[in-house]
Amino acid sequence: MRVWIRVSVEQFELLQKMGKLTADQTNPVETKDGAMAYHWIGEELEKDVTRPADCRYPVTAWYQAEGKKFVKGVRKSAEDATEVLLTLEIPEQELKLFDGQLFHYVEEGRYIPMSPLDQQCYEQALAHLHLEDDAQSLEAASMQRRQDNVAECLCRMVKDSWHSIFDTRREDGFLFGENSRKTIQAALWQVRMDQVRRVEYL
């Protein structure tokens, strides 16, 4: 399967030197907003692809961006470039595709509704309990408030809803949109130099 990823020139040099590149080598996810999301998607990837011993978090690449399987950018010489666009060929069984736009809900710890009615019902439940649409806030509430069972149930609903990002073929006029315009990303454990099929300096 063809996917592509943008890395810094320094990261590409590390890939050339080490023969592989992991998120742990180049991107300290635990210090970023949305670390919980990357931890979660790593657990989901591990269900299908064995996690290497030296990987805590997955690398994310693009399968398509807004329906297109290429990225626009001003090509530069290697000397002037600050980034490198890599086209990779990776066996399908070594990655997990997900909806890149819906992943923002996971990064923000929010519920992914299946319909406008579903969204309305969920928001009414939150308002009634004076809770926020945030998985971390719901977890905290489940430990601190009287309605801990309800908050815990809502927190579980939020995390269960995140699995819909893997349904990359679903289409609707609500959140999922049209397949021809989707941004689909891929989670994988590492990028190997032998997977690189094209190098473009940006």
VEXGU-339589 format. One record per residue (C-alpha): y, x, z. Coordinates in Angstrom, 1 decimal. Layout:
REM VEXGU-339589
        Y        X        Z
        Y        X        Z
...
REM end
This chain:
REM VEXGU-339589
        Y        X        Z
      0.0      0.0      0.0
      3.4      1.3     -0.9
      6.0      1.4      1.8
      9.2      3.4      2.3
     11.1      4.9      5.2
     14.5      6.6      5.6
     14.5      9.6      7.9
     17.1     12.3      8.6
     16.9     15.7      6.8
     15.9     17.2     10.2
     13.1     14.7     10.6
     11.8     15.4      7.1
     11.8     19.1      7.8
      9.8     18.4     10.9
      7.4     16.3      8.8
      7.0     19.2      6.4
      6.4     21.7      9.2
      4.0     19.6     11.4
      2.3     17.6      8.6
      3.1     14.3     10.4
      5.9     12.4     12.1
      5.7     10.0     15.0
      8.3      7.7     16.6
      7.8      9.7     19.8
      8.8     13.0     18.2
     12.0     11.7     16.6
     13.2      8.5     18.3
     13.1      8.0     22.1
     12.5      4.2     22.0
     12.4      3.9     25.8
     16.2      4.6     25.9
     17.1      2.0     23.2
     17.9     -1.6     23.5
     14.8     -3.5     22.5
     12.3     -1.0     24.0
     10.2     -4.0     25.2
      9.9     -5.2     21.6
      8.6     -1.8     20.4
      6.2     -1.7     23.3
      4.9     -5.2     22.4
      4.5     -4.5     18.7
      2.7     -1.3     19.6
      0.2     -3.3     21.6
     -0.2     -5.7     18.7
     -0.7     -2.8     16.2
     -3.3     -1.2     18.6
     -5.4     -4.4     18.3
     -6.0     -3.5     14.6
     -5.3      0.2     14.3
     -6.5      2.8     16.8
     -3.6      4.4     18.6
     -3.5      8.2     18.4
     -3.4     10.0     21.7
      0.1     11.4     21.0
      1.7      8.1     20.1
      3.4      5.7     22.5
      5.4      3.7     20.0
      4.9      2.8     16.3
      6.9      4.0     13.4
      8.5      1.1     11.3
      8.8      1.3      7.5
      9.8     -1.2      4.9
      7.4     -3.1      2.5
     10.3     -5.0      1.0
     14.0     -5.6      1.8
     15.4     -8.9      0.9
     12.6     -9.5     -1.5
     13.0     -6.1     -3.3
     10.7     -3.2     -3.1
     13.3     -0.5     -3.3
     16.4      0.6     -1.5
     19.8      1.3     -3.0
     21.5      4.5     -2.1
     23.6      7.3     -3.6
     21.3     10.1     -4.6
     22.4     13.6     -3.6
     21.2     17.1     -3.8
     19.1     18.5     -1.0
     22.0     20.6      0.2
     24.5     17.7      0.5
     22.1     15.0      1.8
     22.0     13.7      5.4
     19.0     11.4      4.9
     15.8     11.4      2.9
     14.1      8.3      1.4
     10.3      8.7      1.4
      8.0      6.5     -0.6
      4.5      6.4      1.1
      1.1      5.3      0.1
     -0.8      4.1      3.1
     -4.1      2.3      3.4
     -3.6     -1.4      4.3
     -5.9     -1.0      7.3
     -3.6      1.6      8.8
     -0.5     -0.7      9.2
      0.6     -4.1     10.2
      3.2     -6.1      8.2
      5.8     -8.2     10.0
      8.9    -10.2      9.2
     11.7     -7.8      9.7
     14.4    -10.5     10.2
     12.4    -12.4     12.8
     11.7     -9.2     14.6
     15.3     -9.4     15.8
     14.2    -12.3     18.0
     11.6    -10.0     19.6
     14.2     -7.2     20.1
     16.4     -9.7     21.9
     13.5    -11.1     23.9
     14.2    -14.6     22.5
     11.9    -17.5     21.6
     11.0    -18.0     17.9
     11.0    -21.8     17.3
      8.8    -23.3     14.6
     11.2    -26.2     13.8
     14.7    -27.5     14.7
     13.0    -30.0     17.0
     11.0    -27.2     18.7
     14.2    -25.3     19.2
     16.0    -28.3     20.7
     13.2    -29.0     23.1
     13.1    -25.4     24.3
     16.8    -25.2     24.7
     16.8    -28.4     26.7
     14.1    -27.0     29.1
     16.2    -23.8     29.6
     19.4    -25.8     30.2
     17.6    -28.1     32.7
     16.4    -25.1     34.7
     19.6    -23.0     34.2
     17.6    -20.2     32.6
     18.5    -17.9     29.7
     16.6    -17.4     26.4
     15.6    -13.9     27.3
     12.0    -12.8     28.1
     13.2    -10.3     30.8
     15.4    -12.9     32.5
     12.5    -15.4     32.5
     10.2    -12.8     34.0
     12.7    -12.1     36.7
     13.2    -15.8     37.3
      9.4    -16.3     37.6
      9.4    -13.8     40.5
     12.6    -15.1     42.3
     13.0    -18.8     41.9
     11.3    -21.9     43.1
     10.3    -23.0     39.7
      8.5    -19.8     39.1
      5.5    -21.5     37.5
      7.8    -23.1     34.9
      9.7    -19.9     34.2
      6.4    -18.0     33.9
      5.2    -20.7     31.4
      8.4    -20.4     29.4
      8.1    -16.6     29.4
      4.6    -16.9     28.1
      5.8    -19.3     25.4
      8.5    -16.8     24.3
      6.0    -13.9     24.0
      3.4    -16.2     22.3
      6.0    -17.3     19.7
      6.6    -13.6     18.7
      3.2    -13.6     17.0
      4.7    -15.7     14.2
      6.4    -12.6     12.8
      3.1    -11.5     11.4
      2.8    -14.7      9.3
      4.7    -13.0      6.4
      3.7    -15.6      3.9
      5.1    -18.6      5.8
      8.0    -20.3      4.0
     10.4    -23.0      5.2
     14.1    -24.0      5.2
     14.5    -23.2      8.8
     13.9    -19.6     10.1
     11.2    -18.2      7.8
     13.1    -18.7      4.6
     11.7    -17.9      1.1
      9.1    -15.2      0.5
     11.1    -14.0     -2.5
     14.0    -13.1     -0.2
     12.2    -11.8      2.9
     12.5     -8.5      4.5
      9.0     -7.3      5.4
      8.4     -4.3      7.5
      5.3     -2.3      8.4
      4.3     -0.9     11.8
      2.2      2.3     11.7
      1.5      5.0     14.1
      2.6      8.0     12.1
      3.8      9.2      8.8
      1.7     12.0      7.3
      2.9     14.5      4.6
     -0.2     13.7      2.5
      1.0     10.1      2.3
      4.3     11.0      0.7
      4.5     10.0     -3.0
      8.2     10.4     -3.6
     11.2     12.2     -2.0
     14.8     11.2     -2.6
     17.8     12.8     -0.9
     20.6     10.4      0.1
REM end
